[in-house]
Amino acid sequence: MFAVLLLVTCICGGPAKAPQAHARYAELPLRNLSGDHDAGEAVTGRLRAALRARGAEFVEPGVVEALLQSHRIRYTDSLSVAEARMLEAETGAQHLIAGVMLEFVRGSKPRIAVGLRVLGADSGVREQSAVVSLRGEDSRAWLGLGAIEDADVLADTVVARLLEIFLPDGSVKPEPSHARRTPDTGDEEGPRRERLLGQNACRLAVMPFVNRSTRAEAGVQFGEILSNEWFHERGVEVVEASELRAAMVTEKIRYMHDLDLKALAAIARTAGVRYFALGSVESYGEEEQVVDARFPVVEATVRLLDAQTGLVVASAAVRTRGDDHRQPLGFGLVQDPIALAQQAARKLVRTLED
């Protein structure tokens, strides 16, 4: 008997190992701001296929849709903790993929912009996120050659960028900035966060932005972009919109806009949040003439409010134009309003944290 076991061990290279568990995702329908009915699947379908090729598993979309309907979940750009745990229990999903289709334009000059988030199914907390905005013209080389003129080809490029937040085995890539969440790490960023936001600095709610621009969805889009930048730049735990909505239901608050300090304090207690980012978007891609060319402008302001004291602990404003970083031969110019908004949001986050 011993000889048989020894022979098996020699042939197989040792005792059999348990198969490694694959990442399992439940994919939520993207909130679609593009006006193109098929825009979400054009991106998420490709992403799903790519992650499956890496070894990831997905809950069948029909199963997810049926559960959302049976539990009367209307908003799928994010989920509350209770909703996320329901999906985990019902489907065995470890992670939820959610997000917003910011822009999807077909034709000879395609444009695609998407904000994607990966949430932990057991916590509803954001584990990774990305905002990718590409235009077919962005790939134009010398003499005007190389521009992408097919939305499907551009979608492949967008998905290649989204895959950067996942590992080769299809699991979620850990976010390096989150290793710096604790203020006593000894690095330079920890003490700045502690002075500004206190011991629980890493849980922040970005409220809907007031939109004073001419772009209908500017407030929603800029809030999505700002949340992504805060998540990556400082390791802040951004509270998902559905968690705020759940807190509002608990506190019997009907509208998220124009909340007074009493309402914000009630939401903060229920959602476990102390700080709120409030702001407005003045310009979001409106163009200005500069000599013989026109460039988009993004202008926004943000206030960081302490819900416990009702005081604004920090504020910042930014105005950036597509030619602000012009370099020789025309490099550094930005014509994409969403890409410009990403630069503006990054400046705001760094200013508020310094």
Helices and strands as residue ranges (DSSP letters): H 2-12, E 24-27, E 31-32, H 39-54, E 57-58, H 61-70, H 81-91, E 95-105, E 111-120, E 126-135, G 136-139, G 142-144, H 151-162, G 163-165, G 176-180, G 183-185, H 189-197, E 203-206, E 210-211, H 218-234, E 237-238, H 241-250, H 261-271, E 275-290, E 293-306, E 311-321, G 328-330, H 337-353
